């Protein structure tokens, strides 16, 4: 537009303008309304000059430019205001953002402090937990050791219990054997008592027969004394031959020998029974020694109590057996004393018996 204006103005002086634009007032009414002073100032000479139209046109274009510039200025002001507002908003937003950043930074610092505090507390807890873990490990090890010790003790107790049971079974077997032996001894004792009673009855019978024999002998002595002395009778009738005397003595011996044989058999039976009872007593004493030895070797109190009970029973049995042996010896001694007196009578008093036999022979 400046080039056209310059061309129109310059062309008016050097050469005619290429075109002359006559503005119509109808089209430029707003511009005339806007700039009435300029049109009034212009003289009619200027209006009727040849370059007036170009000048007017240039002025109009200049006015338009000014108007455009004014519009641009207002638009620029508006834009500047908008930019200032946006800058203020941006500044405010930036301040808010910086404030938020500061707040977030402070919060982050605070969080870091909190985290550091929590971390330190967690570390202290970790150390405490480690100590507790070590303590629990030690406790577990101690418990395991105690458990192993208890298991070993239980195994030892089980073994001791089994050994005690084995010993108890052995003791029970021995007790059964002892009971059988006791039963056998009681049976032998009963048989011995029966034999002793039988022997006592036989001894009583023998004593009764001996008394009867002595009564007869005393009665015959009295008869012989009444009839006279035996040597007178012998002188009258003469002495009996030795053969007769011998036959009579042998007959009397034969009459006495069955009783003596019975007494000898009784004595043999008594001696055998006495030996058997002494053997049983020796066996009991050996068992007593074995039980004492076992009692010294054992350590459990229950087994010792059982052995003590067995020892007490065995001692009672031994005492009973000793009493039986003493009674049997008394019976044996009393039985031996009777035949000895009878033998003394038969052997030592052979002279008077001869006289009695002679008198008997004379009587008969």
Secondary structure, 3 states (H helix, E strand, C coil): CHHHHHHHHHHHHHCCCCCCCCCCCCCCHHHHHHCHHHHHHCCHHHHCCCCHHHHHHHHHHHHHHHHHHHHHHHHHHHHHHHHHHHHHHHHHHHHHHHHHHHHHHHHHHHHHHHHHHHHHHHHHHHHHHHHHHHHHHHHHHHHHHHHHHHHHHHHHHHHHHHHHHHHHHHHHHHHHHHHHHHHHHHHHHHHHHHHHHHHHHHHHHHHHHHHHHHHHHHHHHHHHHHHCCHHHHHHHHCCCCHHHHHHHHHHHHHHHHHHHHHHHHHHHHHHHHHHHHHHHHHHHHHHHHHHHHHHHHCCCHHHHHHHHHHHHHHHHHHHHHHHHHHHHHHHHHHHHHHHHHHHHHHHHCHHHHHHHHHHHHHHC
